[in-house]
Amino acid sequence: MKALLAKSDALGANAYAPSLFTFFADEERAQELRTYAKNNLPTASAPQVAKALDEIRFRSEFKKRLAVQLSTWIDKKIR
């Protein structure tokens, strides 16, 4: 990661790691990003980290709601 971040400018470095987590949809990855950001990223990256965490939370909640709806729909089709 350090080698990759060294090749980007300051703004890119602040957004790069959080952007890698954007499309995850589980709380474990959100926690992983929080921990990584706390230990490795400058405070200037906080807005990008917060945005990525928000997107992960949204996808996680959406996935849970969708799973329940799909299960209900499938149960109705089987009967």
PyMOL Python script that loads the backbone (N, CA, C, O; Angstrom):
from pymol import cmd

cmd.read_pdbstr("""\
ATOM      1  N   MET A   1       0.826  -1.186   0.000  1.00  0.00           N
ATOM      2  CA  MET A   1       0.000   0.000   0.000  1.00  0.00           C
ATOM      3  C   MET A   1       0.869   1.248   0.000  1.00  0.00           C
ATOM      4  O   MET A   1       0.565   2.220  -0.692  1.00  0.00           O
ATOM      5  N   LYS A   2       1.945   1.225   0.770  1.00  0.00           N
ATOM      6  CA  LYS A   2       2.820   2.394   0.821  1.00  0.00           C
ATOM      7  C   LYS A   2       3.397   2.717  -0.550  1.00  0.00           C
ATOM      8  O   LYS A   2       3.508   3.887  -0.916  1.00  0.00           O
ATOM      9  N   ALA A   3       3.767   1.686  -1.313  1.00  0.00           N
ATOM     10  CA  ALA A   3       4.309   1.910  -2.650  1.00  0.00           C
ATOM     11  C   ALA A   3       3.261   2.541  -3.567  1.00  0.00           C
ATOM     12  O   ALA A   3       3.586   3.427  -4.358  1.00  0.00           O
ATOM     13  N   LEU A   4       2.023   2.099  -3.468  1.00  0.00           N
ATOM     14  CA  LEU A   4       0.957   2.677  -4.280  1.00  0.00           C
ATOM     15  C   LEU A   4       0.682   4.117  -3.888  1.00  0.00           C
ATOM     16  O   LEU A   4       0.546   4.982  -4.752  1.00  0.00           O
ATOM     17  N   LEU A   5       0.602   4.376  -2.602  1.00  0.00           N
ATOM     18  CA  LEU A   5       0.330   5.732  -2.131  1.00  0.00           C
ATOM     19  C   LEU A   5       1.460   6.691  -2.476  1.00  0.00           C
ATOM     20  O   LEU A   5       1.223   7.879  -2.693  1.00  0.00           O
ATOM     21  N   ALA A   6       2.667   6.190  -2.528  1.00  0.00           N
ATOM     22  CA  ALA A   6       3.810   7.035  -2.868  1.00  0.00           C
ATOM     23  C   ALA A   6       3.732   7.538  -4.309  1.00  0.00           C
ATOM     24  O   ALA A   6       4.351   8.548  -4.641  1.00  0.00           O
ATOM     25  N   LYS A   7       2.992   6.859  -5.153  1.00  0.00           N
ATOM     26  CA  LYS A   7       2.865   7.242  -6.561  1.00  0.00           C
ATOM     27  C   LYS A   7       1.723   8.217  -6.812  1.00  0.00           C
ATOM     28  O   LYS A   7       1.526   8.650  -7.948  1.00  0.00           O
ATOM     29  N   SER A   8       0.980   8.566  -5.793  1.00  0.00           N
ATOM     30  CA  SER A   8      -0.148   9.481  -5.985  1.00  0.00           C
ATOM     31  C   SER A   8       0.126  10.802  -5.287  1.00  0.00           C
ATOM     32  O   SER A   8       0.990  10.903  -4.417  1.00  0.00           O
ATOM     33  N   ASP A   9      -0.629  11.804  -5.689  1.00  0.00           N
ATOM     34  CA  ASP A   9      -0.483  13.097  -5.030  1.00  0.00           C
ATOM     35  C   ASP A   9      -1.205  13.068  -3.688  1.00  0.00           C
ATOM     36  O   ASP A   9      -1.845  12.073  -3.347  1.00  0.00           O
ATOM     37  N   ALA A  10      -1.104  14.145  -2.934  1.00  0.00           N
ATOM     38  CA  ALA A  10      -1.664  14.178  -1.578  1.00  0.00           C
ATOM     39  C   ALA A  10      -3.170  13.939  -1.576  1.00  0.00           C
ATOM     40  O   ALA A  10      -3.671  13.176  -0.750  1.00  0.00           O
ATOM     41  N   LEU A  11      -3.889  14.575  -2.478  1.00  0.00           N
ATOM     42  CA  LEU A  11      -5.340  14.374  -2.527  1.00  0.00           C
ATOM     43  C   LEU A  11      -5.684  12.949  -2.925  1.00  0.00           C
ATOM     44  O   LEU A  11      -6.602  12.347  -2.369  1.00  0.00           O
ATOM     45  N   GLY A  12      -4.955  12.417  -3.876  1.00  0.00           N
ATOM     46  CA  GLY A  12      -5.191  11.041  -4.295  1.00  0.00           C
ATOM     47  C   GLY A  12      -4.888  10.052  -3.185  1.00  0.00           C
ATOM     48  O   GLY A  12      -5.599   9.063  -3.009  1.00  0.00           O
ATOM     49  N   ALA A  13      -3.832  10.324  -2.440  1.00  0.00           N
ATOM     50  CA  ALA A  13      -3.458   9.434  -1.336  1.00  0.00           C
ATOM     51  C   ALA A  13      -4.542   9.411  -0.267  1.00  0.00           C
ATOM     52  O   ALA A  13      -4.797   8.371   0.339  1.00  0.00           O
ATOM     53  N   ASN A  14      -5.169  10.539  -0.038  1.00  0.00           N
ATOM     54  CA  ASN A  14      -6.227  10.601   0.978  1.00  0.00           C
ATOM     55  C   ASN A  14      -7.479   9.846   0.554  1.00  0.00           C
ATOM     56  O   ASN A  14      -8.238   9.372   1.400  1.00  0.00           O
ATOM     57  N   ALA A  15      -7.696   9.732  -0.748  1.00  0.00           N
ATOM     58  CA  ALA A  15      -8.913   9.092  -1.242  1.00  0.00           C
ATOM     59  C   ALA A  15      -8.688   7.652  -1.692  1.00  0.00           C
ATOM     60  O   ALA A  15      -9.646   6.886  -1.793  1.00  0.00           O
ATOM     61  N   TYR A  16      -7.457   7.274  -1.960  1.00  0.00           N
ATOM     62  CA  TYR A  16      -7.193   5.973  -2.581  1.00  0.00           C
ATOM     63  C   TYR A  16      -7.650   4.797  -1.712  1.00  0.00           C
ATOM     64  O   TYR A  16      -8.460   3.983  -2.156  1.00  0.00           O
ATOM     65  N   ALA A  17      -7.153   4.702  -0.510  1.00  0.00           N
ATOM     66  CA  ALA A  17      -7.519   3.563   0.349  1.00  0.00           C
ATOM     67  C   ALA A  17      -9.023   3.505   0.621  1.00  0.00           C
ATOM     68  O   ALA A  17      -9.613   2.431   0.501  1.00  0.00           O
ATOM     69  N   PRO A  18      -9.668   4.627   0.985  1.00  0.00           N
ATOM     70  CA  PRO A  18     -11.123   4.545   1.193  1.00  0.00           C
ATOM     71  C   PRO A  18     -11.873   4.113  -0.067  1.00  0.00           C
ATOM     72  O   PRO A  18     -12.882   3.414   0.020  1.00  0.00           O
ATOM     73  N   SER A  19     -11.380   4.528  -1.241  1.00  0.00           N
ATOM     74  CA  SER A  19     -12.077   4.159  -2.477  1.00  0.00           C
ATOM     75  C   SER A  19     -12.028   2.661  -2.735  1.00  0.00           C
ATOM     76  O   SER A  19     -12.916   2.123  -3.396  1.00  0.00           O
ATOM     77  N   LEU A  20     -11.017   1.985  -2.233  1.00  0.00           N
ATOM     78  CA  LEU A  20     -10.931   0.536  -2.405  1.00  0.00           C
ATOM     79  C   LEU A  20     -12.050  -0.195  -1.669  1.00  0.00           C
ATOM     80  O   LEU A  20     -12.405  -1.316  -2.034  1.00  0.00           O
ATOM     81  N   PHE A  21     -12.601   0.429  -0.644  1.00  0.00           N
ATOM     82  CA  PHE A  21     -13.635  -0.190   0.185  1.00  0.00           C
ATOM     83  C   PHE A  21     -15.051   0.174  -0.244  1.00  0.00           C
ATOM     84  O   PHE A  21     -16.019  -0.373   0.285  1.00  0.00           O
ATOM     85  N   THR A  22     -15.180   1.084  -1.192  1.00  0.00           N
ATOM     86  CA  THR A  22     -16.476   1.643  -1.549  1.00  0.00           C
ATOM     87  C   THR A  22     -17.535   0.604  -1.878  1.00  0.00           C
ATOM     88  O   THR A  22     -18.701   0.784  -1.524  1.00  0.00           O
ATOM     89  N   PHE A  23     -17.156  -0.479  -2.549  1.00  0.00           N
ATOM     90  CA  PHE A  23     -18.170  -1.420  -3.032  1.00  0.00           C
ATOM     91  C   PHE A  23     -18.384  -2.635  -2.136  1.00  0.00           C
ATOM     92  O   PHE A  23     -19.088  -3.569  -2.519  1.00  0.00           O
ATOM     93  N   PHE A  24     -17.786  -2.631  -0.955  1.00  0.00           N
ATOM     94  CA  PHE A  24     -18.063  -3.704  -0.004  1.00  0.00           C
ATOM     95  C   PHE A  24     -19.441  -3.491   0.619  1.00  0.00           C
ATOM     96  O   PHE A  24     -19.975  -2.382   0.619  1.00  0.00           O
ATOM     97  N   ALA A  25     -19.998  -4.567   1.145  1.00  0.00           N
ATOM     98  CA  ALA A  25     -21.341  -4.488   1.717  1.00  0.00           C
ATOM     99  C   ALA A  25     -21.436  -5.261   3.022  1.00  0.00           C
ATOM    100  O   ALA A  25     -22.476  -5.847   3.322  1.00  0.00           O
ATOM    101  N   ASP A  26     -20.362  -5.266   3.799  1.00  0.00           N
ATOM    102  CA  ASP A  26     -20.440  -5.961   5.078  1.00  0.00           C
ATOM    103  C   ASP A  26     -19.689  -5.177   6.155  1.00  0.00           C
ATOM    104  O   ASP A  26     -18.698  -4.498   5.885  1.00  0.00           O
ATOM    105  N   GLU A  27     -20.185  -5.293   7.356  1.00  0.00           N
ATOM    106  CA  GLU A  27     -19.655  -4.514   8.485  1.00  0.00           C
ATOM    107  C   GLU A  27     -18.198  -4.843   8.788  1.00  0.00           C
ATOM    108  O   GLU A  27     -17.458  -3.987   9.272  1.00  0.00           O
ATOM    109  N   GLU A  28     -17.786  -6.061   8.512  1.00  0.00           N
ATOM    110  CA  GLU A  28     -16.391  -6.427   8.777  1.00  0.00           C
ATOM    111  C   GLU A  28     -15.440  -5.557   7.967  1.00  0.00           C
ATOM    112  O   GLU A  28     -14.398  -5.142   8.473  1.00  0.00           O
ATOM    113  N   ARG A  29     -15.786  -5.281   6.725  1.00  0.00           N
ATOM    114  CA  ARG A  29     -14.941  -4.421   5.882  1.00  0.00           C
ATOM    115  C   ARG A  29     -14.979  -2.983   6.356  1.00  0.00           C
ATOM    116  O   ARG A  29     -13.974  -2.275   6.277  1.00  0.00           O
ATOM    117  N   ALA A  30     -16.120  -2.546   6.843  1.00  0.00           N
ATOM    118  CA  ALA A  30     -16.205  -1.187   7.389  1.00  0.00           C
ATOM    119  C   ALA A  30     -15.276  -1.055   8.593  1.00  0.00           C
ATOM    120  O   ALA A  30     -14.574  -0.053   8.735  1.00  0.00           O
ATOM    121  N   GLN A  31     -15.275  -2.056   9.447  1.00  0.00           N
ATOM    122  CA  GLN A  31     -14.389  -2.027  10.606  1.00  0.00           C
ATOM    123  C   GLN A  31     -12.930  -2.069  10.169  1.00  0.00           C
ATOM    124  O   GLN A  31     -12.081  -1.396  10.752  1.00  0.00           O
ATOM    125  N   GLU A  32     -12.646  -2.856   9.152  1.00  0.00           N
ATOM    126  CA  GLU A  32     -11.281  -2.935   8.623  1.00  0.00           C
ATOM    127  C   GLU A  32     -10.826  -1.565   8.115  1.00  0.00           C
ATOM    128  O   GLU A  32      -9.691  -1.158   8.364  1.00  0.00           O
ATOM    129  N   LEU A  33     -11.701  -0.857   7.410  1.00  0.00           N
ATOM    130  CA  LEU A  33     -11.364   0.483   6.928  1.00  0.00           C
ATOM    131  C   LEU A  33     -11.150   1.441   8.094  1.00  0.00           C
ATOM    132  O   LEU A  33     -10.191   2.214   8.092  1.00  0.00           O
ATOM    133  N   ARG A  34     -12.035   1.397   9.090  1.00  0.00           N
ATOM    134  CA  ARG A  34     -11.865   2.267  10.266  1.00  0.00           C
ATOM    135  C   ARG A  34     -10.495   2.055  10.911  1.00  0.00           C
ATOM    136  O   ARG A  34      -9.784   3.012  11.215  1.00  0.00           O
ATOM    137  N   THR A  35     -10.144   0.807  11.112  1.00  0.00           N
ATOM    138  CA  THR A  35      -8.873   0.474  11.747  1.00  0.00           C
ATOM    139  C   THR A  35      -7.701   0.922  10.877  1.00  0.00           C
ATOM    140  O   THR A  35      -6.747   1.523  11.372  1.00  0.00           O
ATOM    141  N   TYR A  36      -7.777   0.630   9.594  1.00  0.00           N
ATOM    142  CA  TYR A  36      -6.695   1.022   8.689  1.00  0.00           C
ATOM    143  C   TYR A  36      -6.532   2.535   8.672  1.00  0.00           C
ATOM    144  O   TYR A  36      -5.415   3.046   8.753  1.00  0.00           O
ATOM    145  N   ALA A  37      -7.649   3.250   8.567  1.00  0.00           N
ATOM    146  CA  ALA A  37      -7.590   4.711   8.515  1.00  0.00           C
ATOM    147  C   ALA A  37      -6.999   5.285   9.801  1.00  0.00           C
ATOM    148  O   ALA A  37      -6.173   6.197   9.766  1.00  0.00           O
ATOM    149  N   LYS A  38      -7.428   4.745  10.921  1.00  0.00           N
ATOM    150  CA  LYS A  38      -6.934   5.236  12.209  1.00  0.00           C
ATOM    151  C   LYS A  38      -5.423   5.053  12.326  1.00  0.00           C
ATOM    152  O   LYS A  38      -4.728   5.925  12.848  1.00  0.00           O
ATOM    153  N   ASN A  39      -4.922   3.929  11.845  1.00  0.00           N
ATOM    154  CA  ASN A  39      -3.513   3.601  12.012  1.00  0.00           C
ATOM    155  C   ASN A  39      -2.607   4.075  10.883  1.00  0.00           C
ATOM    156  O   ASN A  39      -1.396   4.189  11.074  1.00  0.00           O
ATOM    157  N   ASN A  40      -3.174   4.353   9.708  1.00  0.00           N
ATOM    158  CA  ASN A  40      -2.318   4.600   8.554  1.00  0.00           C
ATOM    159  C   ASN A  40      -2.610   5.852   7.739  1.00  0.00           C
ATOM    160  O   ASN A  40      -1.754   6.287   6.969  1.00  0.00           O
ATOM    161  N   LEU A  41      -3.772   6.436   7.883  1.00  0.00           N
ATOM    162  CA  LEU A  41      -4.117   7.571   7.040  1.00  0.00           C
ATOM    163  C   LEU A  41      -4.087   8.878   7.827  1.00  0.00           C
ATOM    164  O   LEU A  41      -4.339   8.895   9.031  1.00  0.00           O
ATOM    165  N   PRO A  42      -3.776   9.966   7.136  1.00  0.00           N
ATOM    166  CA  PRO A  42      -3.792  11.266   7.814  1.00  0.00           C
ATOM    167  C   PRO A  42      -5.225  11.701   8.101  1.00  0.00           C
ATOM    168  O   PRO A  42      -6.166  11.214   7.475  1.00  0.00           O
ATOM    169  N   THR A  43      -5.383  12.609   9.038  1.00  0.00           N
ATOM    170  CA  THR A  43      -6.734  13.084   9.380  1.00  0.00           C
ATOM    171  C   THR A  43      -7.413  13.765   8.201  1.00  0.00           C
ATOM    172  O   THR A  43      -8.640  13.862   8.167  1.00  0.00           O
ATOM    173  N   ALA A  44      -6.636  14.236   7.241  1.00  0.00           N
ATOM    174  CA  ALA A  44      -7.216  14.872   6.052  1.00  0.00           C
ATOM    175  C   ALA A  44      -8.041  13.895   5.227  1.00  0.00           C
ATOM    176  O   ALA A  44      -8.868  14.317   4.418  1.00  0.00           O
ATOM    177  N   SER A  45      -7.831  12.610   5.417  1.00  0.00           N
ATOM    178  CA  SER A  45      -8.592  11.610   4.670  1.00  0.00           C
ATOM    179  C   SER A  45      -9.939  11.300   5.326  1.00  0.00           C
ATOM    180  O   SER A  45     -10.721  10.520   4.783  1.00  0.00           O
ATOM    181  N   ALA A  46     -10.214  11.888   6.461  1.00  0.00           N
ATOM    182  CA  ALA A  46     -11.450  11.594   7.205  1.00  0.00           C
ATOM    183  C   ALA A  46     -12.721  11.748   6.370  1.00  0.00           C
ATOM    184  O   ALA A  46     -13.601  10.893   6.468  1.00  0.00           O
ATOM    185  N   PRO A  47     -12.863  12.799   5.549  1.00  0.00           N
ATOM    186  CA  PRO A  47     -14.096  12.890   4.746  1.00  0.00           C
ATOM    187  C   PRO A  47     -14.263  11.727   3.771  1.00  0.00           C
ATOM    188  O   PRO A  47     -15.375  11.234   3.583  1.00  0.00           O
ATOM    189  N   GLN A  48     -13.166  11.283   3.148  1.00  0.00           N
ATOM    190  CA  GLN A  48     -13.240  10.164   2.219  1.00  0.00           C
ATOM    191  C   GLN A  48     -13.540   8.863   2.960  1.00  0.00           C
ATOM    192  O   GLN A  48     -14.284   8.016   2.466  1.00  0.00           O
ATOM    193  N   VAL A  49     -12.963   8.714   4.131  1.00  0.00           N
ATOM    194  CA  VAL A  49     -13.231   7.527   4.940  1.00  0.00           C
ATOM    195  C   VAL A  49     -14.701   7.506   5.355  1.00  0.00           C
ATOM    196  O   VAL A  49     -15.355   6.467   5.272  1.00  0.00           O
ATOM    197  N   ALA A  50     -15.218   8.641   5.799  1.00  0.00           N
ATOM    198  CA  ALA A  50     -16.619   8.728   6.211  1.00  0.00           C
ATOM    199  C   ALA A  50     -17.547   8.406   5.044  1.00  0.00           C
ATOM    200  O   ALA A  50     -18.551   7.716   5.221  1.00  0.00           O
ATOM    201  N   LYS A  51     -17.220   8.897   3.864  1.00  0.00           N
ATOM    202  CA  LYS A  51     -18.043   8.622   2.685  1.00  0.00           C
ATOM    203  C   LYS A  51     -18.036   7.130   2.364  1.00  0.00           C
ATOM    204  O   LYS A  51     -19.089   6.547   2.103  1.00  0.00           O
ATOM    205  N   ALA A  52     -16.873   6.517   2.382  1.00  0.00           N
ATOM    206  CA  ALA A  52     -16.782   5.080   2.106  1.00  0.00           C
ATOM    207  C   ALA A  52     -17.542   4.278   3.156  1.00  0.00           C
ATOM    208  O   ALA A  52     -18.243   3.324   2.818  1.00  0.00           O
ATOM    209  N   LEU A  53     -17.412   4.653   4.420  1.00  0.00           N
ATOM    210  CA  LEU A  53     -18.138   3.950   5.491  1.00  0.00           C
ATOM    211  C   LEU A  53     -19.641   4.077   5.306  1.00  0.00           C
ATOM    212  O   LEU A  53     -20.380   3.117   5.523  1.00  0.00           O
ATOM    213  N   ASP A  54     -20.093   5.255   4.907  1.00  0.00           N
ATOM    214  CA  ASP A  54     -21.518   5.468   4.662  1.00  0.00           C
ATOM    215  C   ASP A  54     -22.011   4.575   3.521  1.00  0.00           C
ATOM    216  O   ASP A  54     -23.087   3.984   3.613  1.00  0.00           O
ATOM    217  N   GLU A  55     -21.233   4.480   2.460  1.00  0.00           N
ATOM    218  CA  GLU A  55     -21.619   3.636   1.336  1.00  0.00           C
ATOM    219  C   GLU A  55     -21.633   2.158   1.724  1.00  0.00           C
ATOM    220  O   GLU A  55     -22.514   1.412   1.299  1.00  0.00           O
ATOM    221  N   ILE A  56     -20.663   1.739   2.526  1.00  0.00           N
ATOM    222  CA  ILE A  56     -20.639   0.347   2.989  1.00  0.00           C
ATOM    223  C   ILE A  56     -21.875   0.061   3.833  1.00  0.00           C
ATOM    224  O   ILE A  56     -22.528  -0.967   3.653  1.00  0.00           O
ATOM    225  N   ARG A  57     -22.196   0.964   4.749  1.00  0.00           N
ATOM    226  CA  ARG A  57     -23.387   0.782   5.601  1.00  0.00           C
ATOM    227  C   ARG A  57     -24.651   0.699   4.758  1.00  0.00           C
ATOM    228  O   ARG A  57     -25.504  -0.160   4.981  1.00  0.00           O
ATOM    229  N   PHE A  58     -24.764   1.610   3.779  1.00  0.00           N
ATOM    230  CA  PHE A  58     -25.943   1.596   2.913  1.00  0.00           C
ATOM    231  C   PHE A  58     -26.075   0.260   2.205  1.00  0.00           C
ATOM    232  O   PHE A  58     -27.152  -0.337   2.206  1.00  0.00           O
ATOM    233  N   ARG A  59     -24.994  -0.218   1.601  1.00  0.00           N
ATOM    234  CA  ARG A  59     -25.035  -1.479   0.876  1.00  0.00           C
ATOM    235  C   ARG A  59     -25.338  -2.652   1.808  1.00  0.00           C
ATOM    236  O   ARG A  59     -26.062  -3.575   1.435  1.00  0.00           O
ATOM    237  N   SER A  60     -24.792  -2.614   3.003  1.00  0.00           N
ATOM    238  CA  SER A  60     -25.033  -3.684   3.969  1.00  0.00           C
ATOM    239  C   SER A  60     -26.505  -3.740   4.355  1.00  0.00           C
ATOM    240  O   SER A  60     -27.107  -4.814   4.371  1.00  0.00           O
ATOM    241  N   GLU A  61     -27.083  -2.587   4.666  1.00  0.00           N
ATOM    242  CA  GLU A  61     -28.496  -2.542   5.036  1.00  0.00           C
ATOM    243  C   GLU A  61     -29.383  -2.918   3.857  1.00  0.00           C
ATOM    244  O   GLU A  61     -30.375  -3.629   4.020  1.00  0.00           O
ATOM    245  N   PHE A  62     -29.026  -2.442   2.675  1.00  0.00           N
ATOM    246  CA  PHE A  62     -29.796  -2.765   1.479  1.00  0.00           C
ATOM    247  C   PHE A  62     -29.765  -4.261   1.207  1.00  0.00           C
ATOM    248  O   PHE A  62     -30.791  -4.865   0.891  1.00  0.00           O
ATOM    249  N   LYS A  63     -28.586  -4.855   1.330  1.00  0.00           N
ATOM    250  CA  LYS A  63     -28.444  -6.297   1.103  1.00  0.00           C
ATOM    251  C   LYS A  63     -29.326  -7.083   2.072  1.00  0.00           C
ATOM    252  O   LYS A  63     -29.966  -8.058   1.679  1.00  0.00           O
ATOM    253  N   LYS A  64     -29.361  -6.660   3.336  1.00  0.00           N
ATOM    254  CA  LYS A  64     -30.194  -7.354   4.322  1.00  0.00           C
ATOM    255  C   LYS A  64     -31.672  -7.238   3.970  1.00  0.00           C
ATOM    256  O   LYS A  64     -32.407  -8.224   4.025  1.00  0.00           O
ATOM    257  N   ARG A  65     -32.111  -6.018   3.606  1.00  0.00           N
ATOM    258  CA  ARG A  65     -33.523  -5.827   3.250  1.00  0.00           C
ATOM    259  C   ARG A  65     -33.877  -6.622   2.002  1.00  0.00           C
ATOM    260  O   ARG A  65     -34.939  -7.243   1.934  1.00  0.00           O
ATOM    261  N   LEU A  66     -33.002  -6.604   1.030  1.00  0.00           N
ATOM    262  CA  LEU A  66     -33.251  -7.310  -0.209  1.00  0.00           C
ATOM    263  C   LEU A  66     -33.324  -8.818   0.027  1.00  0.00           C
ATOM    264  O   LEU A  66     -34.160  -9.501  -0.565  1.00  0.00           O
ATOM    265  N   ALA A  67     -32.457  -9.332   0.883  1.00  0.00           N
ATOM    266  CA  ALA A  67     -32.473 -10.767   1.178  1.00  0.00           C
ATOM    267  C   ALA A  67     -33.809 -11.181   1.782  1.00  0.00           C
ATOM    268  O   ALA A  67     -34.358 -12.220   1.412  1.00  0.00           O
ATOM    269  N   VAL A  68     -34.334 -10.394   2.694  1.00  0.00           N
ATOM    270  CA  VAL A  68     -35.626 -10.703   3.312  1.00  0.00           C
ATOM    271  C   VAL A  68     -36.731 -10.653   2.261  1.00  0.00           C
ATOM    272  O   VAL A  68     -37.583 -11.541   2.211  1.00  0.00           O
ATOM    273  N   GLN A  69     -36.720  -9.621   1.425  1.00  0.00           N
ATOM    274  CA  GLN A  69     -37.750  -9.496   0.398  1.00  0.00           C
ATOM    275  C   GLN A  69     -37.672 -10.633  -0.610  1.00  0.00           C
ATOM    276  O   GLN A  69     -38.700 -11.172  -1.019  1.00  0.00           O
ATOM    277  N   LEU A  70     -36.475 -10.996  -1.008  1.00  0.00           N
ATOM    278  CA  LEU A  70     -36.321 -12.114  -1.944  1.00  0.00           C
ATOM    279  C   LEU A  70     -36.780 -13.425  -1.332  1.00  0.00           C
ATOM    280  O   LEU A  70     -37.433 -14.234  -1.991  1.00  0.00           O
ATOM    281  N   SER A  71     -36.442 -13.626  -0.090  1.00  0.00           N
ATOM    282  CA  SER A  71     -36.859 -14.843   0.588  1.00  0.00           C
ATOM    283  C   SER A  71     -38.377 -14.924   0.655  1.00  0.00           C
ATOM    284  O   SER A  71     -38.952 -15.982   0.403  1.00  0.00           O
ATOM    285  N   THR A  72     -39.019 -13.838   0.987  1.00  0.00           N
ATOM    286  CA  THR A  72     -40.479 -13.787   1.050  1.00  0.00           C
ATOM    287  C   THR A  72     -41.080 -14.062  -0.320  1.00  0.00           C
ATOM    288  O   THR A  72     -42.033 -14.831  -0.447  1.00  0.00           O
ATOM    289  N   TRP A  73     -40.527 -13.437  -1.329  1.00  0.00           N
ATOM    290  CA  TRP A  73     -41.019 -13.621  -2.697  1.00  0.00           C
ATOM    291  C   TRP A  73     -40.863 -15.073  -3.140  1.00  0.00           C
ATOM    292  O   TRP A  73     -41.780 -15.647  -3.728  1.00  0.00           O
ATOM    293  N   ILE A  74     -39.712 -15.663  -2.861  1.00  0.00           N
ATOM    294  CA  ILE A  74     -39.469 -17.055  -3.239  1.00  0.00           C
ATOM    295  C   ILE A  74     -40.420 -17.984  -2.502  1.00  0.00           C
ATOM    296  O   ILE A  74     -40.962 -18.914  -3.099  1.00  0.00           O
ATOM    297  N   ASP A  75     -40.630 -17.745  -1.216  1.00  0.00           N
ATOM    298  CA  ASP A  75     -41.571 -18.565  -0.442  1.00  0.00           C
ATOM    299  C   ASP A  75     -42.964 -18.519  -1.040  1.00  0.00           C
ATOM    300  O   ASP A  75     -43.648 -19.542  -1.091  1.00  0.00           O
ATOM    301  N   LYS A  76     -43.392 -17.357  -1.491  1.00  0.00           N
ATOM    302  CA  LYS A  76     -44.725 -17.226  -2.093  1.00  0.00           C
ATOM    303  C   LYS A  76     -44.799 -17.957  -3.432  1.00  0.00           C
ATOM    304  O   LYS A  76     -45.833 -18.536  -3.767  1.00  0.00           O
ATOM    305  N   LYS A  77     -43.717 -17.933  -4.193  1.00  0.00           N
ATOM    306  CA  LYS A  77     -43.710 -18.608  -5.502  1.00  0.00           C
ATOM    307  C   LYS A  77     -43.679 -20.124  -5.373  1.00  0.00           C
ATOM    308  O   LYS A  77     -44.210 -20.834  -6.227  1.00  0.00           O
ATOM    309  N   ILE A  78     -43.071 -20.613  -4.328  1.00  0.00           N
ATOM    310  CA  ILE A  78     -42.949 -22.059  -4.127  1.00  0.00           C
ATOM    311  C   ILE A  78     -44.286 -22.659  -3.698  1.00  0.00           C
ATOM    312  O   ILE A  78     -44.610 -23.789  -4.064  1.00  0.00           O
ATOM    313  N   ARG A  79     -45.036 -21.925  -2.945  1.00  0.00           N
ATOM    314  CA  ARG A  79     -46.304 -22.450  -2.410  1.00  0.00           C
ATOM    315  C   ARG A  79     -47.348 -22.610  -3.443  1.00  0.00           C
ATOM    316  O   ARG A  79     -48.459 -23.040  -3.135  1.00  0.00           O
TER     317      ARG A  79
END
""", "prot")
cmd.dss("prot")
cmd.show_as("cartoon", "prot")
cmd.util.cbc("prot")
cmd.orient("prot")
